[in-house]
Amino acid sequence: MAGWIASVIMKTDSNQGTMMDIIMGIVGAMVGGFIMNFFGQSGVTGFNFYSLVVAVIGAMVVIYIGRVMRKG
């Protein structure tokens, strides 16, 4: 779910399929947790709205980094 939401926000939904959305959600949760821990907040805390927001933020960061790497 988080990967799909991030892909819609970043407008990459038409470029990636369901499997990539799932992978982005998982990787995004890990990256989002790392980012939140860096700022002194808790990362993914379970199956709740806060964790979904953290995973979406992480997935958006991953998509952005992917865009930068493709262009450069």
MOPAC internal coordinates of N, CA, C and O (Angstrom, degrees):
PM7 1SCF
backbone

  N    0.0000 0     0.00 0     0.00 0    0    0    0
  C    1.4429 1     0.00 0     0.00 0    1    0    0
  C    1.5336 1   110.61 1     0.00 0    2    1    0
  O    1.2310 1   120.24 1   136.45 1    3    2    1
  N    1.3204 1   117.15 1   -43.55 1    3    2    1
  C    1.4601 1   120.82 1  -178.27 1    5    3    2
  C    1.5233 1   111.37 1   -64.96 1    6    5    3
  O    1.2310 1   120.22 1   140.24 1    7    6    5
  N    1.3056 1   117.19 1   -39.76 1    7    6    5
  C    1.4627 1   120.96 1   178.36 1    9    7    6
  C    1.5143 1   112.08 1   -64.37 1   10    9    7
  O    1.2310 1   120.53 1   140.90 1   11   10    9
  N    1.3225 1   116.59 1   -39.10 1   11   10    9
  C    1.4551 1   120.38 1   178.87 1   13   11   10
  C    1.5253 1   110.96 1   -68.12 1   14   13   11
  O    1.2310 1   119.97 1   136.29 1   15   14   13
  N    1.3258 1   117.67 1   -43.71 1   15   14   13
  C    1.4667 1   121.47 1   178.69 1   17   15   14
  C    1.5279 1   109.86 1   -61.20 1   18   17   15
  O    1.2310 1   120.34 1   135.17 1   19   18   17
  N    1.3271 1   116.95 1   -44.83 1   19   18   17
  C    1.4695 1   120.34 1   179.21 1   21   19   18
  C    1.5237 1   110.90 1   -63.49 1   22   21   19
  O    1.2310 1   119.94 1   140.80 1   23   22   21
  N    1.3326 1   117.72 1   -39.20 1   23   22   21
  C    1.4621 1   119.69 1  -179.54 1   25   23   22
  C    1.5250 1   111.61 1   -68.57 1   26   25   23
  O    1.2310 1   120.03 1   148.12 1   27   26   25
  N    1.3172 1   117.55 1   -31.88 1   27   26   25
  C    1.4630 1   120.69 1   176.34 1   29   27   26
  C    1.5279 1   109.36 1   -70.31 1   30   29   27
  O    1.2310 1   119.73 1   136.16 1   31   30   29
  N    1.3256 1   118.13 1   -43.84 1   31   30   29
  C    1.4572 1   121.84 1   179.63 1   33   31   30
  C    1.5228 1   110.93 1   -63.65 1   34   33   31
  O    1.2310 1   120.40 1   137.96 1   35   34   33
  N    1.3338 1   116.84 1   -42.04 1   35   34   33
  C    1.4630 1   121.58 1  -177.21 1   37   35   34
  C    1.5363 1   112.01 1   -86.26 1   38   37   35
  O    1.2310 1   120.59 1  -178.70 1   39   38   37
  N    1.3273 1   116.47 1     1.30 1   39   38   37
  C    1.4759 1   123.34 1   177.79 1   41   39   38
  C    1.5362 1   113.16 1    59.58 1   42   41   39
  O    1.2310 1   120.84 1  -138.59 1   43   42   41
  N    1.3327 1   116.00 1    41.41 1   43   42   41
  C    1.4605 1   121.22 1   175.02 1   45   43   42
  C    1.5237 1   110.93 1  -115.61 1   46   45   43
  O    1.2310 1   120.44 1  -168.82 1   47   46   45
  N    1.3182 1   116.77 1    11.18 1   47   46   45
  C    1.4596 1   121.13 1  -175.03 1   49   47   46
  C    1.5251 1   112.59 1   -61.15 1   50   49   47
  O    1.2310 1   120.05 1   143.92 1   51   50   49
  N    1.3319 1   117.50 1   -36.08 1   51   50   49
  C    1.4668 1   119.89 1  -178.64 1   53   51   50
  C    1.5235 1   111.94 1   -76.65 1   54   53   51
  O    1.2310 1   119.79 1   162.90 1   55   54   53
  N    1.3265 1   118.00 1   -17.10 1   55   54   53
  C    1.4673 1   121.87 1  -177.80 1   57   55   54
  C    1.5220 1   113.66 1   -90.30 1   58   57   55
  O    1.2310 1   119.90 1   161.96 1   59   58   57
  N    1.3085 1   117.80 1   -18.04 1   59   58   57
  C    1.4625 1   119.56 1  -176.77 1   61   59   58
  C    1.5206 1   109.85 1  -127.56 1   62   61   59
  O    1.2310 1   121.52 1   -29.95 1   63   62   61
  N    1.2965 1   114.70 1   150.05 1   63   62   61
  C    1.4530 1   120.29 1  -177.39 1   65   63   62
  C    1.5107 1   112.70 1   -94.07 1   66   65   63
  O    1.2310 1   121.17 1     8.74 1   67   66   65
  N    1.3118 1   115.37 1  -171.26 1   67   66   65
  C    1.4590 1   121.95 1  -177.39 1   69   67   66
  C    1.5200 1   111.65 1   -62.55 1   70   69   67
  O    1.2310 1   120.23 1   138.74 1   71   70   69
  N    1.3295 1   117.16 1   -41.26 1   71   70   69
  C    1.4615 1   120.02 1  -178.29 1   73   71   70
  C    1.5312 1   110.92 1   -64.17 1   74   73   71
  O    1.2310 1   120.69 1   139.81 1   75   74   73
  N    1.3274 1   116.29 1   -40.19 1   75   74   73
  C    1.4625 1   119.90 1   178.52 1   77   75   74
  C    1.5284 1   110.79 1   -67.63 1   78   77   75
  O    1.2310 1   119.99 1   144.83 1   79   78   77
  N    1.3275 1   117.63 1   -35.17 1   79   78   77
  C    1.4660 1   120.71 1   175.57 1   81   79   78
  C    1.5282 1   110.90 1   -61.88 1   82   81   79
  O    1.2310 1   120.76 1   138.77 1   83   82   81
  N    1.3204 1   116.16 1   -41.23 1   83   82   81
  C    1.4663 1   120.63 1   178.67 1   85   83   82
  C    1.5180 1   110.41 1   -64.43 1   86   85   83
  O    1.2310 1   120.53 1   134.15 1   87   86   85
  N    1.3201 1   116.59 1   -45.85 1   87   86   85
  C    1.4694 1   120.74 1   179.32 1   89   87   86
  C    1.5258 1   110.24 1   -62.21 1   90   89   87
  O    1.2310 1   120.43 1   136.84 1   91   90   89
  N    1.3330 1   116.77 1   -43.16 1   91   90   89
  C    1.4712 1   120.69 1   178.83 1   93   91   90
  C    1.5257 1   110.98 1   -62.26 1   94   93   91
  O    1.2310 1   119.93 1   143.03 1   95   94   93
  N    1.3058 1   117.74 1   -36.97 1   95   94   93
  C    1.4648 1   120.99 1   177.83 1   97   95   94
  C    1.5197 1   112.16 1   -65.00 1   98   97   95
  O    1.2310 1   120.59 1   138.05 1   99   98   97
  N    1.3230 1   116.48 1   -41.95 1   99   98   97
  C    1.4669 1   120.73 1  -179.67 1  101   99   98
  C    1.5239 1   110.47 1   -69.12 1  102  101   99
  O    1.2310 1   120.73 1   130.23 1  103  102  101
  N    1.3298 1   116.20 1   -49.77 1  103  102  101
  C    1.4598 1   120.36 1   179.32 1  105  103  102
  C    1.5310 1   110.18 1   -64.26 1  106  105  103
  O    1.2310 1   120.71 1   140.99 1  107  106  105
  N    1.3302 1   116.25 1   -39.01 1  107  106  105
  C    1.4538 1   120.99 1   178.45 1  109  107  106
  C    1.5151 1   112.50 1   -62.07 1  110  109  107
  O    1.2310 1   120.11 1   142.60 1  111  110  109
  N    1.3176 1   117.39 1   -37.40 1  111  110  109
  C    1.4689 1   120.54 1   177.62 1  113  111  110
  C    1.5289 1   110.41 1   -64.19 1  114  113  111
  O    1.2310 1   120.46 1   139.50 1  115  114  113
  N    1.3254 1   116.73 1   -40.50 1  115  114  113
  C    1.4655 1   119.53 1   178.77 1  117  115  114
  C    1.5246 1   111.00 1   -67.94 1  118  117  115
  O    1.2310 1   120.32 1   133.82 1  119  118  117
  N    1.3319 1   116.99 1   -46.18 1  119  118  117
  C    1.4658 1   121.10 1  -179.72 1  121  119  118
  C    1.5270 1   110.06 1   -65.82 1  122  121  119
  O    1.2310 1   120.22 1   136.13 1  123  122  121
  N    1.3279 1   117.19 1   -43.87 1  123  122  121
  C    1.4603 1   120.93 1   178.30 1  125  123  122
  C    1.5125 1   112.17 1   -61.12 1  126  125  123
  O    1.2310 1   120.39 1   139.68 1  127  126  125
  N    1.3248 1   116.86 1   -40.32 1  127  126  125
  C    1.4642 1   120.55 1   176.64 1  129  127  126
  C    1.5153 1   111.93 1   -63.04 1  130  129  127
  O    1.2310 1   120.72 1   138.82 1  131  130  129
  N    1.3230 1   116.22 1   -41.18 1  131  130  129
  C    1.4650 1   120.82 1   177.73 1  133  131  130
  C    1.5292 1   110.57 1   -63.97 1  134  133  131
  O    1.2310 1   120.39 1   135.69 1  135  134  133
  N    1.3230 1   116.86 1   -44.31 1  135  134  133
  C    1.4706 1   121.17 1  -179.99 1  137  135  134
  C    1.5284 1   110.37 1   -62.61 1  138  137  135
  O    1.2310 1   120.32 1   134.22 1  139  138  137
  N    1.3192 1   116.99 1   -45.78 1  139  138  137
  C    1.4641 1   120.17 1  -178.96 1  141  139  138
  C    1.5254 1   111.24 1   -65.19 1  142  141  139
  O    1.2310 1   120.09 1   141.07 1  143  142  141
  N    1.3377 1   117.43 1   -38.93 1  143  142  141
  C    1.4648 1   119.99 1   176.53 1  145  143  142
  C    1.5185 1   111.03 1   -64.41 1  146  145  143
  O    1.2310 1   120.19 1   144.01 1  147  146  145
  N    1.3254 1   117.25 1   -35.99 1  147  146  145
  C    1.4629 1   121.84 1   177.49 1  149  147  146
  C    1.5277 1   110.90 1   -60.57 1  150  149  147
  O    1.2310 1   120.28 1   143.54 1  151  150  149
  N    1.3366 1   117.07 1   -36.46 1  151  150  149
  C    1.4589 1   121.57 1   179.16 1  153  151  150
  C    1.5248 1   113.21 1   -89.78 1  154  153  151
  O    1.2310 1   120.08 1  -171.87 1  155  154  153
  N    1.3209 1   117.46 1     8.13 1  155  154  153
  C    1.4588 1   121.21 1   175.00 1  157  155  154
  C    1.5182 1   114.71 1    84.58 1  158  157  155
  O    1.2310 1   119.86 1  -168.03 1  159  158  157
  N    1.3117 1   117.87 1    11.97 1  159  158  157
  C    1.4571 1   122.05 1   177.97 1  161  159  158
  C    1.5241 1   109.26 1  -104.84 1  162  161  159
  O    1.2310 1   120.91 1   -15.12 1  163  162  161
  N    1.3180 1   115.86 1   164.88 1  163  162  161
  C    1.4618 1   118.57 1   177.16 1  165  163  162
  C    1.5170 1   109.37 1   -77.40 1  166  165  163
  O    1.2310 1   121.31 1   -31.22 1  167  166  165
  N    1.3220 1   115.10 1   148.78 1  167  166  165
  C    1.4611 1   120.70 1   179.38 1  169  167  166
  C    1.5121 1   110.25 1   -82.78 1  170  169  167
  O    1.2310 1   120.56 1    42.06 1  171  170  169
  N    1.3093 1   116.53 1  -137.94 1  171  170  169
  C    1.4606 1   122.05 1   178.72 1  173  171  170
  C    1.5224 1   107.52 1   -70.66 1  174  173  171
  O    1.2310 1   121.09 1   -56.09 1  175  174  173
  N    1.3436 1   115.52 1   123.91 1  175  174  173
  C    1.4642 1   120.15 1  -173.96 1  177  175  174
  C    1.5210 1   113.21 1  -110.07 1  178  177  175
  O    1.2310 1   119.93 1  -175.06 1  179  178  177
  N    1.2913 1   117.73 1     4.94 1  179  178  177
  C    1.4598 1   120.99 1  -178.83 1  181  179  178
  C    1.5107 1   110.41 1   140.57 1  182  181  179
  O    1.2310 1   120.66 1    24.87 1  183  182  181
  N    1.3084 1   116.33 1  -155.13 1  183  182  181
  C    1.4576 1   121.86 1  -178.60 1  185  183  182
  C    1.5223 1   108.48 1   -98.59 1  186  185  183
  O    1.2310 1   120.79 1   -96.86 1  187  186  185
  N    1.3382 1   116.10 1    83.14 1  187  186  185
  C    1.4594 1   121.61 1  -179.71 1  189  187  186
  C    1.5268 1   109.82 1  -147.67 1  190  189  187
  O    1.2310 1   120.37 1    -3.99 1  191  190  189
  N    1.3317 1   116.89 1   176.01 1  191  190  189
  C    1.4541 1   121.80 1  -176.16 1  193  191  190
  C    1.5234 1   111.73 1   -64.17 1  194  193  191
  O    1.2310 1   119.93 1   138.95 1  195  194  193
  N    1.3292 1   117.73 1   -41.05 1  195  194  193
  C    1.4674 1   121.47 1   179.47 1  197  195  194
  C    1.5289 1   111.01 1   -58.45 1  198  197  195
  O    1.2310 1   120.50 1   134.88 1  199  198  197
  N    1.3072 1   116.65 1   -45.12 1  199  198  197
  C    1.4630 1   120.91 1   179.79 1  201  199  198
  C    1.5292 1   111.32 1   -64.95 1  202  201  199
  O    1.2310 1   120.30 1   143.75 1  203  202  201
  N    1.3225 1   117.03 1   -36.25 1  203  202  201
  C    1.4603 1   120.61 1   177.18 1  205  203  202
  C    1.5286 1   110.12 1   -63.96 1  206  205  203
  O    1.2310 1   120.37 1   136.95 1  207  206  205
  N    1.3277 1   116.89 1   -43.05 1  207  206  205
  C    1.4614 1   120.76 1   178.83 1  209  207  206
  C    1.5245 1   110.44 1   -63.57 1  210  209  207
  O    1.2310 1   120.10 1   137.16 1  211  210  209
  N    1.3245 1   117.41 1   -42.84 1  211  210  209
  C    1.4697 1   121.62 1   177.99 1  213  211  210
  C    1.5265 1   110.27 1   -60.70 1  214  213  211
  O    1.2310 1   120.23 1   135.30 1  215  214  213
  N    1.3224 1   117.17 1   -44.70 1  215  214  213
  C    1.4679 1   121.06 1  -179.75 1  217  215  214
  C    1.5285 1   111.38 1   -65.93 1  218  217  215
  O    1.2310 1   120.02 1   141.11 1  219  218  217
  N    1.3284 1   117.58 1   -38.89 1  219  218  217
  C    1.4677 1   120.65 1   178.11 1  221  219  218
  C    1.5231 1   110.26 1   -64.35 1  222  221  219
  O    1.2310 1   120.32 1   135.66 1  223  222  221
  N    1.3296 1   116.99 1   -44.34 1  223  222  221
  C    1.4705 1   120.53 1   178.09 1  225  223  222
  C    1.5266 1   109.95 1   -60.32 1  226  225  223
  O    1.2310 1   120.36 1   134.88 1  227  226  225
  N    1.3179 1   116.92 1   -45.12 1  227  226  225
  C    1.4633 1   120.29 1   178.20 1  229  227  226
  C    1.5154 1   112.65 1   -62.34 1  230  229  227
  O    1.2310 1   120.19 1   138.39 1  231  230  229
  N    1.3252 1   117.24 1   -41.61 1  231  230  229
  C    1.4675 1   120.63 1   179.08 1  233  231  230
  C    1.5245 1   110.75 1   -66.21 1  234  233  231
  O    1.2310 1   120.11 1   143.60 1  235  234  233
  N    1.3271 1   117.40 1   -36.40 1  235  234  233
  C    1.4634 1   120.24 1   176.98 1  237  235  234
  C    1.5249 1   110.63 1   -64.43 1  238  237  235
  O    1.2310 1   120.33 1   141.12 1  239  238  237
  N    1.3193 1   116.98 1   -38.88 1  239  238  237
  C    1.4706 1   121.02 1   177.22 1  241  239  238
  C    1.5246 1   109.78 1   -63.98 1  242  241  239
  O    1.2310 1   120.26 1   136.40 1  243  242  241
  N    1.3253 1   117.11 1   -43.60 1  243  242  241
  C    1.4672 1   120.99 1   179.56 1  245  243  242
  C    1.5247 1   110.83 1   -62.86 1  246  245  243
  O    1.2310 1   119.98 1   136.75 1  247  246  245
  N    1.3277 1   117.64 1   -43.25 1  247  246  245
  C    1.4632 1   120.62 1   178.42 1  249  247  246
  C    1.5195 1   110.21 1   -63.03 1  250  249  247
  O    1.2310 1   120.15 1   137.04 1  251  250  249
  N    1.3237 1   117.31 1   -42.96 1  251  250  249
  C    1.4657 1   121.06 1   179.27 1  253  251  250
  C    1.5279 1   111.19 1   -61.75 1  254  253  251
  O    1.2310 1   120.21 1   134.87 1  255  254  253
  N    1.3213 1   117.21 1   -45.13 1  255  254  253
  C    1.4661 1   120.80 1   178.60 1  257  255  254
  C    1.5249 1   110.05 1   -62.22 1  258  257  255
  O    1.2310 1   120.06 1   140.54 1  259  258  257
  N    1.3252 1   117.49 1   -39.46 1  259  258  257
  C    1.4641 1   121.19 1   176.87 1  261  259  258
  C    1.5165 1   112.11 1   -61.63 1  262  261  259
  O    1.2310 1   120.41 1   139.45 1  263  262  261
  N    1.3290 1   116.82 1   -40.55 1  263  262  261
  C    1.4680 1   120.54 1   176.97 1  265  263  262
  C    1.5269 1   111.22 1   -63.09 1  266  265  263
  O    1.2310 1   120.57 1   135.16 1  267  266  265
  N    1.3186 1   116.52 1   -44.84 1  267  266  265
  C    1.4684 1   120.67 1  -179.00 1  269  267  266
  C    1.5228 1   110.39 1   -63.85 1  270  269  267
  O    1.2310 1   119.89 1   139.21 1  271  270  269
  N    1.3190 1   117.81 1   -40.79 1  271  270  269
  C    1.4568 1   121.02 1  -179.05 1  273  271  270
  C    1.5229 1   111.33 1   -68.55 1  274  273  271
  O    1.2310 1   119.38 1   144.73 1  275  274  273
  N    1.3273 1   118.78 1   -35.27 1  275  274  273
  C    1.4515 1   121.35 1   178.23 1  277  275  274
  C    1.5168 1   112.54 1   -68.41 1  278  277  275
  O    1.2310 1   120.41 1   143.19 1  279  278  277
  N    1.3187 1   116.83 1   -36.81 1  279  278  277
  C    1.4584 1   120.55 1  -179.18 1  281  279  278
  C    1.5245 1   111.85 1   -74.77 1  282  281  279
  O    1.2310 1   120.34 1   146.36 1  283  282  281
  N    1.3218 1   116.95 1   -33.64 1  283  282  281
  C    1.4630 1   120.35 1  -175.67 1  285  283  282
  C    1.4451 1   110.66 1   -96.76 1  286  285  283
  O    1.2310 1   120.10 1   180.00 1  287  286  285

